[in-house]
C-alpha cells in the first residue's frame, strides 16, 4: 500500500499539472475565483505536508 505522504505528493503533482494546462485559458470572474481557491488549497496542502500533518494536507488537496 502506498504511503500516505507519497499519495499526497502525487495528488499535489497531478493538481499542479492540471493547473499548468490552464495557463492562458480565459476565465470568467466566477471561474477565476474558483481557480484561485483551488490553487490556495493546493498551496495549503503542501504547507501542511511540510509540517508533517498528512491528514490535514490530504483534506486540503482532496
N, C-alpha and C positions, 0 to 999 in steps of 0.2 A: 504494500500500500504506500502511496506517495505521501511523503512527509507534508504536513500542513503548510510549513513555510515554503516549500518548493511549489506547492499548489498555488499559494497566494502570489508568489513571484511570477509564476506562469500566467495567472489571471491578469496581473498588472501589465505584463508584457503584451498580452493579447489585446488588452484595452488600449494601450498606447499605440499599438499597430493600427487599430481601428481608428483612433483619433487622427493619426498621421494621414490616413486615407481621406479624412475630411478636410484637410487643408485646401483652401481655395474654393470650397463649396459655399455658396451664398446662403445664409440662413436668415429666416425671419427673426424678429426680436424675441419671440417666444422660444423658437428653436435655439437661438443663441443662449438664452437663459438656461435652458435645459442642458445644453452642451457645456456651459461653464460650470454648472453644478456637478455634472458627471466628472469633469476634469478635476474639480476640487475634491470630490470623493476619492478619486484615484490618488491624488496627492496625499490625502489623509491616510489612505491605506498604506502607502509607502512609509509615512512618518510613524504610524503605529507599529509597523513591522520592524522598523529600526529600534523602537522602544521595547521590542520583544513581546508585544501584545498581539499575538497572532489572531486571537478571536475577534478583537475589535477591528483589526486590519481586514480580516475576511469579510466581516459585516460591511465594511466601507466599500469594498470592491465588488461585492455581490449585487 
